[in-house]
Each structure stands twice: as C-alpha cells, then as structure tokens.
Amino acid sequence: MGTADHITWHHTAVTKESRHLLNGHQSCVLWFTGLSGSGKSTLANAVDEVLFQQRCRSYVLDGDNIRHGLNRDLSFGAEDRKENIRRIGEVAKLFVDSGQIVSSAFISPFREDRQLVRSMFAPGEFIEVYVHCPIQVCEERDPKGLYKKARKGVIPDFTGVSSPYEPPHHPEIVIETDKMSIEQSVKEILAYLKEKKIL
C-alpha cells in the first residue's frame, strides 16, 4: 500500500458555492499558453489588475515565480516539465476551490499536459487562452534574452527552437498579441467571462 491509500480528502465547512455567493462571481482558471515572449505574463497581469479594480478575488500564477519556490527542484527536461505543469494544475485547482479567478501564465507546450490539467476541473472552470504570436515576433521581443541563448545552444530543449510547441486545437479564447493591444486583449477576455456568467 502506498502513502495515498491512507489519505482521505477533507471536505471544508465553507463550500466553493458559498464563496461564489460572498464574492459575487464564479471562480475559474484562465490558462494562458503560448511561446516565450508571446505576452502571457503581461496579459495575465493586466487581466488580474482589472479584476482587482472590479473587486474580484483573483491571483496570478507565473511560470518563473513558481520555479523560484514550489518547483525549484524541477529541471527543464521533458519529465520535469510535465511535473511542473501537473503541480501548477493542482495549485490552480485549490485557488478555484477557494472561489478565486486564477490566471496561470505558463508556456505549457504539450497538449497532453494541458488536457491533464483541464481534466482536474469541472466543466467551464478551465479556460484555455492561447496567446498566439509568431515566433519571429517573439524572438524580436526576446524580453529575457532566452532566444539568443537558445540559438547559441546555451539553453537546451527551448520551446520553439529545440523543443516543440503544440498549439491548442480548441482553446476557449485566442489572443493574437502581434495584432491586438493589451487593452483590446483584456476586453476580449473579460467579455468572455461575462458571457459565461463567471463575472
């Protein structure tokens, strides 16, 4: 018997539905996926700022920030990248259970990993936001200088250069950051949340 055989899920006294009533909005995860430099973190933070101004309970989970703490033990190899996304999915699920709108900004390059995270949530709670941007534009932006390092072979297994990115087949939202401003992008995401009666 494994350790998990001795663990029972503890149901909390305050339900997710009760938190929704208190907050005045539903909870969900906005899962921002796209190439490095596509604008995921910028967009996630812009959405979060507007939600905060509207007195919504929200939070941003950012790839780099999570690797400073929770996932600092993981490398960028295939199996560790998979585990990185699984852990984030579990953390995002806890935030959604707490009644919050959580914006998760991770490259999460593989469809299988994103589908695994989607399966953790109730229907409508996982909103995949494909932050689409041509790799040429991402390389021109290169805010952290990662593409230059990847092209020189300093960073192995870099998504879009030496490791593949699998675009979503049916994302809930597509944002083309090479064509849309941050303001337009935020409006489109908020319009979706209102349409689905999350806000």
Salt bridges, closest charged atoms under 4 A:
ASP64 OD2 - LYS144 NZ 2.73
ASP73 OD1 - ARG87 NH1 2.97
GLU83 OE2 - ARG86 NH2 2.85
GLU83 OE2 - ARG87 NE 2.89
GLU90 OE2 - ARG86 NH1 3.84
GLU112 OE1 - LYS82 NZ 3.57
ASP113 OD1 - LYS82 NZ 3.01
GLU125 OE2 - LYS16 NZ 2.53
GLU128 OE2 - ARG114 NE 2.72
GLU128 OE1 - ARG118 NH2 3.43
GLU139 OE2 - ARG151 NH2 2.42
GLU172 OE2 - ARG118 NH1 2.84
GLU176 OE2 - HIS132 ND1 3.99
GLU176 OE2 - LYS179 NZ 3.33
